[in-house]
């Protein structure tokens, strides 16, 4: 198989896949995809996992703006884990 393109954006990956290619995506990325009828997929076993982190600079004080962005993102992730995202929270 010859690689013909490298793409990082999920919408472009879906568009290229629906045309002539294949890709590896999390189910949450395509679960509500309106073009689902033109895509087919299969679960990869064993499952592929990767750690994800919500990060911020520690060399600067946390501003109100940073807090205003971090809190809703953290709440959203907590709500999605175990729901739309088949994931688990890491323990420290």
C-alpha positions in Angstrom: 0.0 0.0 0.0 1.3 3.4 -0.9 0.8 6.4 1.3 -0.7 9.3 -0.7 -1.6 11.8 2.0 -1.2 12.7 5.6 -4.0 14.6 7.3 -4.6 15.6 10.9 -8.1 17.2 10.9 -10.9 14.8 11.6 -13.4 16.3 9.1 -10.8 16.0 6.3 -10.0 12.4 7.4 -13.6 11.5 7.1 -14.0 13.2 3.8 -10.9 11.4 2.3 -12.0 8.1 3.9 -15.5 8.3 2.4 -13.9 8.9 -1.0 -11.1 6.4 -1.4 -9.1 5.8 1.8 -9.0 4.4 5.2 -8.2 5.9 8.6 -8.2 5.0 12.3 -10.5 7.2 14.4 -12.2 7.1 17.8 -15.8 6.1 17.6 -16.8 9.4 19.1 -15.4 11.2 16.1 -17.9 9.5 13.7 -20.7 8.4 15.9 -23.0 11.2 14.8 -21.5 11.6 11.3 -24.2 12.4 8.8 -22.3 10.6 6.1 -22.3 7.4 8.3 -24.2 5.5 5.5 -21.2 5.8 3.2 -18.6 4.8 5.8 -18.0 1.4 7.3 -15.8 0.5 10.2 -14.7 -2.2 12.5 -13.4 -2.4 16.1 -9.6 -2.8 16.4 -8.7 -5.5 18.8 -6.8 -5.2 21.0 -8.0 -1.7 21.6 -5.6 1.2 21.0 -5.4 3.6 23.8 -3.4 6.8 24.5 -3.1 9.1 27.4 -4.6 12.6 27.0 -3.8 15.6 29.3 -5.3 19.0 29.9 -2.3 21.2 30.4 -1.5 24.8 31.2 1.7 26.8 31.7 3.1 26.7 35.3 5.5 29.5 34.6 2.7 32.1 34.6 0.0 32.8 37.1 -3.4 31.2 36.2 -5.5 34.1 35.0 -9.3 34.3 35.2 -9.4 33.7 31.5 -7.4 30.5 31.8 -9.7 29.3 34.6 -12.7 30.2 32.6 -11.5 28.0 29.8 -10.1 25.1 31.8 -13.2 24.5 34.1 -15.8 23.9 31.3 -13.3 21.7 29.4 -12.6 19.6 32.5 -16.4 19.3 33.2 -17.1 18.3 29.6 -14.4 15.6 29.7 -15.7 14.2 33.0 -19.2 14.1 31.6 -18.0 12.4 28.3 -15.8 9.8 29.9 -17.8 6.6 30.3 -20.5 8.1 28.1 -19.8 9.1 24.5 -16.1 8.4 25.1 -15.3 4.8 26.0 -12.5 6.0 28.4 -11.4 6.1 32.0 -9.9 8.7 34.1 -6.3 8.1 35.2 -5.5 8.0 38.9 -2.6 10.0 40.3 
